[in-house]
Amino acid sequence: MKTKIVYLSIAMFLTGCGGSDSGEPAVVQPPAATTGLFTLGLTDAPVDDAAKVVVEFDGVALKRSGADELEFTFDSRQVDLLSLQNGASELILEDITVEAGNYQWIRLMVNAERNTMDSYVELEDTNQISLFVPSGAQNGLKLNSGFTVLAGGSVDFTIDFDLRKSITDPRGQSDYFLKPSLRVIDNEVSGDVAGTVNETLVTAEGCSDASAVYVFDSEVTLDGVDDIDLAEDDQEDIGGPDPISSANVTLSDENIYEYKAAFLPPGDYILAFTCHASFDENDIDNTESETNMPDFGVSFTSVAEVTVNANETTTYNFE
């Protein structure tokens, strides 16, 4: 993590009586810094079949080790997370002065009650449905990710919501539920992976109307990729290993299919392309296997190993 530390010294040159015994000018040292700067933004991995996913925020809380929770509140602000794709982000706090030290967690304060439109999903047909965050009013969205603010330094983080594996449509409920899969990314050392996808992969027989590239940890291996499934409360994951993030495949103005997965920590990853992205439902296992044959199966037609470096964009093209 980069820090931005400025050291100042003020020299007071004394003449006549009152000078130092050595005849050298006396140097007055500035007081040691005890605070740093904190910046926080939001980004999103996409979800299909929605035009907007709006969440209303009204503050951020931080917990420093050995200290009380510190809250930064602001006027309620609705953010369309679906607009923050392909490396886009939106700041909600910028260069806020905080005490230096080790911090235990970040909590996003949200307004997302049942049957209200403070937070909502707008479908492609413009119909709007309330978005409910269980325990959102009491606890907000909490990320138990520790970090350190150095005295005189600064930190700059982005929170990735990854809506593709966060939103469910519980049967018999009037609201969509948001159970976010959140990541905290240090912007000073994050990297991206981007590239193109051959048209034949996107338009192959049996494809749905949406394609995507999923990003998995390298430990998953090329044979271990799976679709995105959310476990019920207190239950094990109903599918296989969860992806870290995902990116929609879109058609550019030059008629080239392309993707970009941004805000990834440096390291090795598995990329997996599927042209069945719109078949992927969070509350069932859509991955086809010998023992699981869903009505709409999600399969990955191309996988690859890539390495992401800090402050760089890694290019991989699916041919």
Buried (B, 14 or more C-beta within 10 A) or exposed (E): BEBEEEEEEEEEEEEEEEEEEEEEEEEEEEEEBEBBBBBBBBBBBBBBEBBBBBBBBBBBBBBBEEEEEBEBEEEEEBBBBBEBBBBEBBEBBEEBEBBBBEBBBBBBBBBBBEEBEBBBBBEEEEEEBBBBBEEBEEEBBBBEBEBBBBBBBBBBBBBBBBBBBBBBBEEEEEBBBBBBBBBBBBBBEBBBBBBBBBEEBBEEEEBBEBBBBBBBBEEBEBEBBBBBBBBEEEEEBEBBBBBBBBBBBBEEEEEEBBBBBBBBBBBEBBBBBBBBBBBBBBBBBBBBEEEEEBEEBBBBBBBBEBBBEEEEBBEBEBE
